[in-house]
Amino acid sequence: MKRLIILFILVNNLSAFGQWNTGAVKLGYFNPSATEGGFIIGFEGGKHIDKFFSWNWSLDWFNRNYIDKKLVSELNYYYPGAIGEVNELRASTNIHDFPLMFGFTARFPTSNRSHFYASGFMGVELLIINYRNFQEPMDDEFEAAFDFNWRISLGAAFALSPRSELFGEITYHRSHPSWTYKDENFNYPATVLERSYNMSGFMSRVGIRFFYL
């Protein structure tokens, strides 16, 4: 009888915890291959399936203004007469990256107030690019690039109260947004060209997570 009472309490607690929703604000540093690293901010929401497992969604924003060194190298190779500051100006790029992802998180308690966790996510990514016009390098143009993406995270959390926790995590993010265009004005080796941005890299973030019904 005593065992049945204990089992009933455990099952009841797990089902009650499964009703909790989560919301987290994340701040950190992202270092993708396409550009130098910088500040990244994100929000993550989700719902607990039980005490140790939850499904989640997340949306992040990363912004960086940089010189696309790969593009400079290609322009210097195919247009040797324009080597120098003009090609660097043509390769001046400002990007806004928006990964939208869905996944699951598993928690591994180490004490009453702390735990480690592992997460896996998949989703889509929108990259908004503000770049320079080839013929008129002082003029800006806009383009949008898309790709599917995935990421894995490992982290640790410490409870601040029954409904909040502080956490830190290390994440590897994988994506290659790209877009295609036609070269109708210059004798480029191919008629249809693709410009790709390797947004894969590591990010480290800290944040606060809240629990609510």
C-alpha positions as CSV (number, residue, x, y, z in Angstrom):
1,M,0.0,0.0,0.0
2,K,2.8,2.4,0.9
3,R,4.5,1.7,-2.5
4,L,1.3,2.5,-4.3
5,I,0.9,5.8,-2.5
6,I,4.5,6.8,-3.4
7,L,4.0,5.7,-7.1
8,F,0.7,7.8,-7.2
9,I,2.5,10.9,-5.9
10,L,5.3,10.5,-8.4
11,V,3.0,10.1,-11.4
12,N,0.9,13.0,-10.2
13,N,3.9,15.2,-9.9
14,L,5.2,14.3,-13.3
15,S,1.8,15.0,-15.0
16,A,1.5,18.3,-13.1
17,F,5.0,19.4,-14.2
18,G,4.0,18.5,-17.8
19,Q,1.5,21.3,-17.7
20,W,4.2,23.9,-17.4
21,N,5.2,26.2,-20.2
22,T,8.7,27.8,-20.5
23,G,10.0,31.1,-21.8
24,A,13.7,32.0,-21.9
25,V,15.7,35.1,-23.0
26,K,19.2,34.3,-24.3
27,L,22.2,36.7,-24.8
28,G,25.6,35.7,-26.1
29,Y,28.3,35.5,-28.7
30,F,28.0,33.9,-32.1
31,N,31.0,33.2,-34.4
32,P,29.8,32.0,-37.8
33,S,32.3,31.2,-40.6
34,A,31.0,33.8,-43.0
35,T,31.9,36.8,-40.9
36,E,33.5,37.9,-37.6
37,G,31.7,37.0,-34.4
38,G,29.3,39.2,-32.6
39,F,26.3,39.7,-30.3
40,I,23.3,37.4,-30.7
41,I,20.0,37.6,-28.9
42,G,17.2,35.1,-28.8
43,F,14.0,33.9,-27.3
44,E,13.0,30.3,-26.6
45,G,9.6,29.0,-25.7
46,G,8.3,25.5,-25.0
47,K,6.2,23.1,-23.0
48,H,7.2,20.3,-20.6
49,I,6.2,16.8,-21.6
50,D,7.3,15.7,-18.1
51,K,9.8,16.8,-15.5
52,F,12.9,15.8,-17.6
53,F,11.7,16.4,-21.2
54,S,10.3,19.3,-23.2
55,W,9.7,20.4,-26.7
56,N,10.9,23.9,-27.6
57,W,10.9,26.6,-30.3
58,S,13.4,29.4,-30.7
59,L,13.9,32.6,-32.7
60,D,17.3,34.4,-32.7
61,W,18.7,37.6,-34.3
62,F,22.3,38.2,-35.3
63,N,23.5,41.3,-37.1
64,R,27.0,42.0,-38.5
65,N,28.6,44.5,-40.9
66,Y,31.7,43.3,-42.6
67,I,33.9,42.9,-45.7
68,D,33.2,39.6,-47.5
69,K,36.9,38.5,-47.9
70,K,35.8,35.5,-50.1
71,L,34.0,37.8,-52.5
72,V,37.0,40.2,-52.6
73,S,39.2,37.3,-53.6
74,E,36.8,36.2,-56.3
75,L,36.5,39.8,-57.7
76,N,40.2,40.3,-57.7
77,Y,40.7,37.0,-59.6
78,Y,38.0,37.6,-62.3
79,Y,38.3,41.4,-62.5
80,P,42.1,42.0,-62.0
81,G,41.7,45.5,-63.4
82,A,39.7,46.6,-60.4
83,I,41.9,45.2,-57.6
84,G,42.0,47.4,-54.5
85,E,39.6,49.5,-52.6
86,V,36.8,49.3,-55.2
87,N,36.4,45.5,-54.8
88,E,36.5,45.9,-51.0
89,L,33.7,48.4,-51.3
90,R,31.8,46.1,-53.5
91,A,32.2,43.3,-50.9
92,S,30.9,45.5,-48.0
93,T,28.0,43.5,-46.5
94,N,25.5,43.9,-43.7
95,I,23.6,40.9,-42.7
96,H,20.6,40.2,-40.4
97,D,20.2,36.5,-39.6
98,F,17.0,35.0,-38.2
99,P,17.0,31.3,-37.4
100,L,13.6,29.8,-36.5
101,M,13.9,26.4,-34.9
102,F,12.0,23.6,-33.3
103,G,13.4,20.8,-31.1
104,F,13.6,18.9,-27.8
105,T,15.5,19.2,-24.6
106,A,16.4,16.5,-22.1
107,R,17.4,17.3,-18.5
108,F,19.7,15.4,-16.2
109,P,19.4,16.5,-12.6
110,T,22.5,16.8,-10.4
111,S,20.8,18.2,-7.3
112,N,17.5,19.6,-6.2
113,R,18.4,23.0,-7.7
114,S,20.7,22.2,-10.7
115,H,20.8,20.1,-13.8
116,F,22.6,19.6,-17.1
117,Y,20.7,19.5,-20.3
118,A,21.1,18.6,-24.0
119,S,19.0,20.0,-26.8
120,G,18.6,19.3,-30.5
121,F,16.9,21.6,-33.0
122,M,16.0,21.8,-36.7
123,G,14.4,24.6,-38.6
124,V,14.7,27.3,-41.3
125,E,16.8,30.4,-41.6
126,L,16.3,33.8,-43.2
127,L,19.3,35.9,-44.0
128,I,18.6,39.5,-45.0
129,I,21.6,40.9,-46.9
130,N,22.4,44.6,-47.6
131,Y,25.2,44.6,-50.1
132,R,26.7,47.0,-52.7
133,N,25.8,47.3,-56.3
134,F,28.5,46.0,-58.6
135,Q,28.3,48.8,-61.1
136,E,27.7,51.5,-58.5
137,P,29.5,50.5,-55.3
138,M,28.2,53.4,-53.4
139,D,24.6,52.2,-53.9
140,D,23.0,49.5,-51.7
141,E,20.9,46.6,-52.7
142,F,18.9,44.0,-50.7
143,E,18.5,40.3,-51.0
144,A,17.1,37.5,-48.9
145,A,18.7,34.0,-48.6
146,F,17.2,30.9,-47.1
147,D,18.3,27.5,-45.9
148,F,17.3,24.6,-43.6
149,N,19.4,24.5,-40.4
150,W,20.1,22.4,-37.3
151,R,21.9,22.9,-34.0
152,I,22.9,21.0,-30.9
153,S,23.4,22.5,-27.4
154,L,24.9,21.4,-24.1
155,G,24.2,23.5,-21.0
156,A,23.8,23.7,-17.2
157,A,21.1,25.5,-15.2
158,F,20.6,26.6,-11.6
159,A,17.2,27.3,-10.0
160,L,16.7,30.8,-8.7
161,S,13.2,30.1,-7.5
162,P,10.5,27.5,-8.1
163,R,9.6,29.3,-11.3
164,S,12.9,30.6,-12.7
165,E,16.4,29.4,-13.4
166,L,19.7,30.8,-14.6
167,F,21.5,28.9,-17.4
168,G,24.5,28.9,-19.7
169,E,25.1,26.8,-22.8
170,I,27.4,26.1,-25.7
171,T,25.8,25.5,-29.1
172,Y,27.0,24.4,-32.5
173,H,24.8,25.9,-35.3
174,R,24.8,24.6,-39.0
175,S,23.4,26.5,-42.0
176,H,24.4,27.8,-45.5
177,P,21.8,30.3,-46.7
178,S,22.3,31.2,-50.3
179,W,20.7,33.0,-53.3
180,T,21.2,32.9,-57.0
181,Y,21.3,35.7,-59.6
182,K,22.2,36.2,-63.3
183,D,25.2,38.1,-64.6
184,E,23.8,39.9,-67.6
185,N,26.2,42.8,-67.8
186,F,29.7,41.2,-67.3
187,N,31.5,38.3,-68.8
188,Y,31.5,36.2,-65.6
189,P,32.4,32.5,-66.1
190,A,28.8,31.4,-65.4
191,T,25.4,32.9,-66.4
192,V,23.7,31.9,-63.2
193,L,25.7,32.6,-60.0
194,E,25.1,31.6,-56.4
195,R,26.2,33.6,-53.4
196,S,26.4,31.5,-50.3
197,Y,26.9,32.5,-46.6
198,N,28.3,29.9,-44.3
199,M,26.5,30.7,-41.1
200,S,27.8,27.6,-39.3
201,G,29.7,28.1,-36.1
202,F,29.7,28.0,-32.3
203,M,27.8,30.3,-29.9
204,S,28.0,30.7,-26.2
205,R,25.0,32.1,-24.3
206,V,23.6,32.8,-20.9
207,G,20.0,33.5,-20.0
208,I,17.1,33.3,-17.7
209,R,14.2,30.8,-18.1
210,F,10.8,31.2,-16.6
211,F,8.1,28.6,-15.9
212,Y,4.4,29.3,-16.0
213,L,1.0,27.6,-16.5
